[in-house]
Amino acid sequence: MISSENIAKGSTTHRDGLWARTVSLLASGWLIVSAFAWDPSGPARTNAGMVGYLVFVASMVATLVDAVRVVNTLLGAWLVVSTFLFPAAGVMRINTALLGLAVVVMSLVSTREGVLRLPLLHRANG
């Protein structure tokens, strides 16, 4: 938690992973916008828009239910794989792969503890 005492001491670290959910929300928004900005039509655009929306919803739910992070792990992995399956412009392909990787990495950050932890192992360890 950030307080005036922590700021005075120079310590502004976050002990929760809500920052990772925020990054995922921003990535999902950019994924949706970029789908319409770079690819005029086709399956790559539809995929990016739909997965961007699903990442947004899963990120919102993961702020309350930590185990839902696994959904974003799978969606991010799908984004990376889909760059090889759907034809798209070079910029769109790179953008989608990098956003997919970012979503995967952010999904590995526990909402409660703010540390890297596999989504399904969080519940088993308490």
FIRODREN-283272 format. One record per residue: residue in three letters; x, y, z of N, C-alpha, C, O in turn. Coordinates in steps of 0.05 Angstrom, whole numbers, padded with zeros to 5 digits, always signed. Layout:
! FIRODREN-283272
ALAXYZXYZXYZXYZ;...
***
This chain:
! FIRODREN-283272
MET+00017-00023+00000+00000+00000+00000+00018+00025+00000+00038+00026+00014;ILE+00010+00044-00015+00026+00069-00016+00014+00089+00004-00010+00095+00003;SER+00030+00099+00021+00022+00119+00040+00042+00142+00040+00063+00140+00028;SER+00035+00164+00053+00054+00187+00054+00080+00179+00068+00101+00190+00062;GLU+00078+00161+00087+00102+00152+00101+00121+00136+00082+00145+00140+00082;ASN+00109+00118+00066+00125+00103+00047+00137+00121+00026+00160+00117+00018;ILE+00123+00141+00017+00134+00159-00003+00157+00175+00009+00177+00179-00004;ALA+00154+00183+00034+00175+00198+00047+00200+00181+00051+00223+00191+00049;LYS+00196+00155+00055+00219+00137+00058+00230+00128+00031+00252+00116+00029;GLY+00216+00135+00009+00226+00127-00017+00216+00100-00026+00226+00089-00046;SER+00198+00088-00011+00188+00061-00018+00159+00064-00029+00141+00070-00014;THR+00156+00059-00054+00130+00060-00066+00124+00033-00080+00110+00033-00101;THR+00133+00011-00070+00129-00014-00082+00100-00023-00077+00088-00017-00056;HIS+00089-00038-00096+00062-00049-00093+00064-00078-00086+00080-00093-00098;ARG+00050-00086-00066+00050-00114-00058+00028-00130-00071+00025-00154-00065;ASP+00012-00118-00088-00008-00132-00102-00003-00132-00132+00015-00117-00141;GLY-00017-00147-00147-00012-00149-00175-00033-00135-00192-00036-00141-00216;LEU-00047-00115-00180-00066-00100-00196-00053-00085-00219-00066-00079-00239;TRP-00028-00078-00216-00014-00065-00238-00012-00083-00262-00014-00074-00285;ALA-00010-00109-00258-00009-00128-00280-00036-00130-00294-00038-00132-00318;ARG-00058-00129-00279-00084-00128-00291-00088-00103-00307-00101-00103-00328;THR-00078-00080-00297-00080-00055-00311-00065-00057-00338-00075-00047-00358;VAL-00041-00068-00338-00026-00071-00363-00041-00089-00382-00042-00083-00406;SER-00054-00110-00372-00070-00127-00389-00094-00112-00401-00101-00116-00424;LEU-00106-00095-00385-00129-00080-00395-00120-00060-00417-00133-00057-00437;LEU-00097-00048-00413-00086-00029-00433-00079-00045-00458-00084-00035-00481;ALA-00067-00068-00455-00060-00084-00478-00084-00093-00494-00084-00093-00519;SER-00106-00100-00479-00130-00108-00493-00142-00085-00509-00152-00089-00531;GLY-00142-00061-00497-00152-00038-00511-00136-00032-00536-00147-00026-00557;TRP-00109-00033-00534-00092-00029-00558-00097-00050-00579-00096-00045-00603;LEU-00101-00075-00570-00106-00097-00589-00131-00092-00605-00131-00096-00629;ILE-00152-00082-00592-00177-00076-00606-00173-00053-00626-00181-00054-00649;VAL-00160-00031-00616-00155-00008-00634-00137-00015-00657-00143-00008-00680;SER-00116-00030-00652-00097-00036-00673-00109-00055-00694-00101-00055-00717;ALA-00128-00071-00686-00142-00089-00705-00155-00073-00727-00156-00082-00750;PHE-00166-00051-00720-00180-00034-00739-00162-00015-00753-00168-00005-00775;ALA-00139-00009-00741-00121+00011-00752-00103-00001-00774-00097+00013-00793;TRP-00094-00026-00771-00074-00037-00789-00084-00058-00809-00073-00061-00830;ASP-00105-00071-00802-00115-00093-00820-00143-00087-00828-00162-00088-00812;PRO-00148-00079-00854-00174-00071-00862-00196-00092-00861-00219-00086-00858;SER-00188-00117-00863-00208-00139-00862-00194-00165-00858-00169-00167-00858;GLY-00210-00186-00855-00198-00213-00854-00199-00225-00826-00207-00212-00807;PRO-00190-00250-00825-00191-00265-00799-00172-00254-00778-00178-00256-00754;ALA-00150-00242-00786-00131-00231-00766-00144-00208-00751-00141-00205-00727;ARG-00159-00191-00765-00173-00169-00753-00194-00179-00733-00196-00169-00711;THR-00210-00198-00743-00232-00208-00726-00220-00222-00701-00230-00218-00679;ASN-00199-00237-00705-00186-00251-00683-00175-00231-00662-00180-00234-00638;ALA-00161-00210-00671-00150-00190-00653-00172-00176-00638-00169-00171-00614;GLY-00193-00168-00652-00215-00154-00638-00229-00171-00618-00234-00162-00595;MET-00235-00196-00625-00249-00213-00606-00232-00221-00582-00241-00221-00560;VAL-00207-00228-00588-00190-00236-00566-00184-00212-00548-00182-00215-00524;GLY-00181-00188-00560-00177-00164-00544-00200-00160-00524-00196-00153-00501;TYR-00224-00163-00534-00248-00161-00517-00247-00182-00495-00253-00175-00471;LEU-00241-00207-00501-00240-00228-00481-00218-00223-00460-00222-00229-00437;VAL-00195-00213-00469-00174-00207-00450-00183-00185-00431-00178-00185-00407;PHE-00198-00165-00442-00208-00144-00425-00227-00155-00403-00224-00149-00380;VAL-00246-00172-00412-00265-00183-00393-00250-00201-00372-00255-00199-00348;ALA-00232-00218-00382-00218-00236-00363-00200-00220-00344-00198-00228-00320;SER-00189-00198-00353-00172-00181-00335-00189-00168-00313-00181-00167-00290;MET-00213-00159-00321-00231-00147-00301-00239-00168-00280-00239-00162-00256;VAL-00246-00192-00289-00255-00213-00270-00231-00222-00253-00235-00228-00229;ALA-00207-00222-00265-00183-00232-00250-00176-00213-00227-00161-00220-00209;THR-00186-00188-00228-00181-00170-00205-00195-00180-00180-00186-00174-00158;LEU-00216-00196-00183-00231-00207-00161-00226-00237-00156-00224-00246-00133;VAL-00222-00252-00178-00218-00281-00176-00191-00287-00189-00189-00288-00214;ASP-00171-00291-00173-00143-00294-00182-00140-00317-00202-00124-00315-00221;ALA-00155-00339-00198-00151-00362-00215-00159-00357-00244-00152-00373-00261;VAL-00174-00336-00249-00183-00330-00276-00160-00321-00294-00162-00319-00318;ARG-00137-00315-00281-00113-00308-00297-00106-00329-00318-00094-00322-00338;VAL-00114-00354-00313-00107-00375-00332-00121-00370-00358-00111-00378-00379;VAL-00144-00357-00358-00158-00350-00383-00140-00332-00400-00137-00336-00424;ASN-00128-00312-00387-00111-00294-00402-00085-00307-00411-00074-00301-00432;THR-00076-00327-00396-00052-00342-00404-00058-00356-00431-00042-00356-00449;LEU-00081-00369-00432-00089-00383-00456-00095-00364-00479-00087-00370-00502;LEU-00108-00342-00473-00114-00322-00495-00088-00310-00506-00086-00306-00530;GLY-00070-00304-00488-00044-00292-00498-00029-00312-00514-00017-00305-00535;ALA-00029-00338-00506-00015-00359-00522-00029-00362-00549-00015-00365-00569;TRP-00055-00360-00549-00070-00362-00575-00062-00339-00593-00059-00343-00617;LEU-00059-00315-00582-00051-00292-00599-00024-00297-00612-00021-00291-00636;VAL-00006-00308-00597+00021-00314-00609+00018-00335-00631+00030-00331-00653;VAL+00004-00356-00625+00000-00378-00645-00015-00368-00670-00009-00375-00692;SER-00035-00351-00665-00052-00342-00687-00037-00325-00707-00045-00322-00730;THR-00014-00313-00699+00001-00297-00718+00012-00315-00741+00019-00305-00762;PHE+00015-00340-00736+00025-00359-00756+00002-00371-00772+00006-00382-00794;LEU-00022-00369-00762-00045-00382-00775-00061-00363-00793-00072-00372-00814;PHE-00062-00338-00786-00078-00319-00801-00060-00300-00816-00042-00288-00805;PRO-00065-00296-00842-00049-00277-00857-00055-00248-00848-00078-00241-00844;ALA-00034-00233-00844-00037-00205-00835-00013-00189-00845+00008-00201-00852;ALA-00015-00163-00845+00007-00146-00851+00029-00150-00831+00024-00158-00808;GLY+00054-00144-00839+00077-00148-00821+00074-00134-00794+00081-00146-00773;VAL+00066-00109-00795+00063-00094-00770+00042-00106-00752+00045-00108-00728;MET+00020-00114-00764-00002-00126-00749+00007-00152-00736+00000-00158-00713;ARG+00022-00168-00751+00031-00194-00741+00050-00190-00717+00047-00204-00697;ILE+00069-00172-00720+00088-00166-00698+00073-00155-00674+00078-00164-00651;ASN+00055-00137-00678+00039-00124-00657+00024-00146-00642+00024-00146-00617;THR+00010-00163-00656-00006-00184-00644+00011-00203-00628+00003-00211-00605;ALA+00034-00211-00638+00051-00230-00624+00062-00217-00599+00063-00230-00578;LEU+00071-00192-00600+00082-00178-00576+00060-00174-00555+00066-00177-00531;LEU+00036-00167-00564+00015-00163-00544+00007-00190-00532+00001-00191-00508;GLY+00007-00211-00547+00002-00238-00536+00022-00246-00515+00015-00257-00494;LEU+00047-00240-00521+00068-00246-00502+00065-00230-00477+00069-00240-00455;ALA+00058-00204-00480+00054-00187-00456+00030-00197-00439+00032-00197-00415;VAL+00009-00205-00452-00014-00216-00438-00007-00241-00422-00015-00244-00399;VAL+00009-00259-00435+00018-00283-00421+00034-00276-00396+00029-00286-00374;VAL+00054-00259-00400+00071-00251-00377+00055-00238-00355+00059-00244-00331;MET+00037-00220-00362+00021-00206-00341+00002-00225-00327-00004-00222-00304;SER-00007-00246-00342-00025-00266-00329-00010-00283-00309-00023-00296-00292;LEU+00016-00283-00310+00031-00299-00291+00036-00284-00265+00046-00296-00245;VAL+00029-00259-00263+00032-00243-00239+00007-00246-00222-00015-00239-00231;SER+00011-00256-00198-00011-00260-00180-00024-00234-00172-00010-00214-00165;THR-00050-00232-00173-00065-00208-00165-00061-00202-00136-00058-00178-00128;ARG-00061-00222-00119-00059-00218-00090-00031-00211-00081-00028-00194-00063;GLU-00011-00224-00093+00016-00222-00082+00034-00205-00099+00055-00195-00090;GLY+00028-00201-00124+00044-00185-00142+00070-00198-00151+00089-00185-00159;VAL+00071-00225-00149+00095-00240-00157+00088-00259-00179+00064-00266-00182;LEU+00108-00268-00193+00103-00288-00214+00095-00314-00202+00109-00325-00185;ARG+00072-00324-00210+00062-00350-00200+00042-00361-00221+00025-00346-00231;LEU+00044-00386-00227+00025-00398-00246-00003-00396-00235-00007-00400-00212;PRO-00022-00388-00252-00049-00384-00243-00062-00407-00227-00075-00402-00207;LEU-00058-00431-00236-00071-00454-00222-00057-00462-00197-00069-00476-00181;LEU-00032-00454-00193-00018-00461-00169-00024-00443-00145-00019-00450-00122;HIS-00035-00420-00151-00041-00401-00130-00060-00412-00109-00056-00410-00085;ARG-00081-00425-00118-00101-00436-00101-00090-00459-00084-00097-00462-00060;ALA-00073-00476-00096-00061-00499-00082-00043-00490-00060-00040-00504-00040;ASN-00030-00467-00062-00011-00459-00042-00023-00439-00022-00009-00428-00005;GLY-00048-00433-00025-00061-00416-00005-00065-00389-00013-00076-00373+00002;
***
